[in-house]
Each structure stands twice: as structure tokens, then as C-alpha cells.
Amino acid sequence: MSPIPSPRSEEPKKTFISRCMSDSVMNKEFPDIKQRNAVCYRQWRAKELMKLSSKYKEEKMANKDETGPRSGSRGPRDGRGQGRGRAGGKGVGKRTGGKRGDC
């Protein structure tokens, strides 16, 4: 199978779809026009998703540079206050000695 056409940078959607649909290899590989159309549109959407992903990453980096670390993000990283579960680890669910029924 030959490579499927990809949108060129700054190529308008209509131009790409037309070029993709009329590509000789695409016509041989996908003689059904509906299937060929679906493949061409999938290629276009993949390009759009890549652009959005790149834009998102750029914006995220720009925002990170502007704001710096978040204040009050998660507290100290020395282990205090973490992993205790409900009720701060005060013996909930643990047997503490004594007899059953003692509260």
C-alpha cells in the first residue's frame, strides 16, 4: 500500500480533500468513493488534532512560565500528611486491643 496523502502546511481543507480524492494511488487503493472520502477526511482531522495539540502544549508552557509554580499546590514533599487515608490514620479499621463491643 502506498502512502496516503497528507495535508501540506497551510493547505486549505477544500484543496487538500480535492487533491486527496483525485490522487491516482488513492483511487486504486480505495475505489469506493465513500471509503476514499473517509480516509481523506481522517487525514485532515489528524492534521488538525496535531495543530491543536501543539498549540495546547505551547499555551501550557507559556502559562507555566508566566505563573511559575502554583501556590499551595500539594504541601511539603517530606511525607507528612500523605498516605494516611481516612481520619488521618488514627487507628480506623485497626484492632487496638480490648474486647469486641468496646467503643
C-alpha positions in Angstrom: 0.0 0.0 0.0 1.4 3.4 -1.0 1.5 6.3 1.4 -1.8 8.2 1.9 -1.5 11.9 1.0 -1.0 14.3 3.9 -2.1 17.9 4.1 0.6 20.4 3.4 1.3 23.1 5.8 -1.2 26.0 5.3 -3.1 24.0 2.7 -6.8 24.8 2.8 -9.1 21.9 3.7 -11.0 22.1 0.4 -7.8 22.0 -1.6 -6.4 19.0 0.4 -9.6 17.0 0.1 -9.8 17.6 -3.6 -6.1 16.6 -4.1 -6.5 13.5 -1.9 -9.7 12.4 -3.6 -8.2 12.7 -7.1 -4.9 11.1 -6.2 -4.3 8.2 -8.6 -2.9 5.9 -5.9 -5.9 6.7 -3.6 -8.3 5.8 -6.5 -6.6 2.4 -6.9 -6.3 1.7 -3.2 -9.8 3.0 -2.4 -12.1 2.6 -5.4 -15.2 3.2 -3.3 -15.6 6.9 -3.2 -17.2 6.9 0.3 -14.2 5.0 1.7 -11.7 7.2 -0.1 -13.6 10.3 1.2 -13.5 8.9 4.8 -9.7 8.3 4.5 -9.1 11.8 3.2 -11.1 13.4 5.9 -9.4 11.3 8.6 -6.0 12.6 7.3 -7.3 16.2 7.5 -8.6 15.7 11.1 -5.3 14.1 12.1 -3.5 17.2 10.9 -6.0 19.4 12.8 -5.5 17.4 16.0 -1.8 17.7 15.7 -2.1 21.5 15.3 -4.4 21.7 18.4 -2.1 19.5 20.4 0.9 21.7 19.5 -1.0 24.8 20.3 -2.1 23.4 23.6 1.4 22.5 24.6 2.7 25.9 23.6 0.0 27.7 25.6 0.6 25.4 28.6 4.3 26.2 28.5 3.6 29.9 28.2 1.2 29.8 31.1 3.7 27.9 33.2 6.4 30.5 32.5 4.0 33.4 33.4 2.6 32.0 36.6 5.5 29.9 38.0 4.7 27.2 40.5 1.2 27.1 41.8 0.8 28.4 45.3 -0.5 25.8 47.8 -0.2 23.0 45.3 0.4 20.0 47.4 2.2 21.0 50.5 5.6 19.7 51.7 7.1 16.7 50.0 8.6 15.3 53.2 5.9 12.6 53.6 3.9 14.3 56.3 0.2 14.2 55.8 0.3 11.7 53.0 -0.9 8.2 52.8 -2.9 8.2 56.0 -6.2 7.6 54.4 -9.4 8.5 56.2 -9.4 10.0 59.7 -5.7 10.9 59.4 -4.6 7.3 60.3 -5.9 7.4 63.8 -6.4 3.6 64.0 -9.6 3.5 62.0 -10.2 -0.1 61.0 -7.3 -1.4 63.1 -7.6 -3.6 66.1 -6.4 -1.7 69.1 -6.7 -4.4 71.7 -9.6 -4.6 74.1 -12.7 -6.7 73.7 -15.3 -6.7 71.0 -18.0 -4.2 71.6 -15.8 -1.8 73.4 -16.1 1.7 71.9 
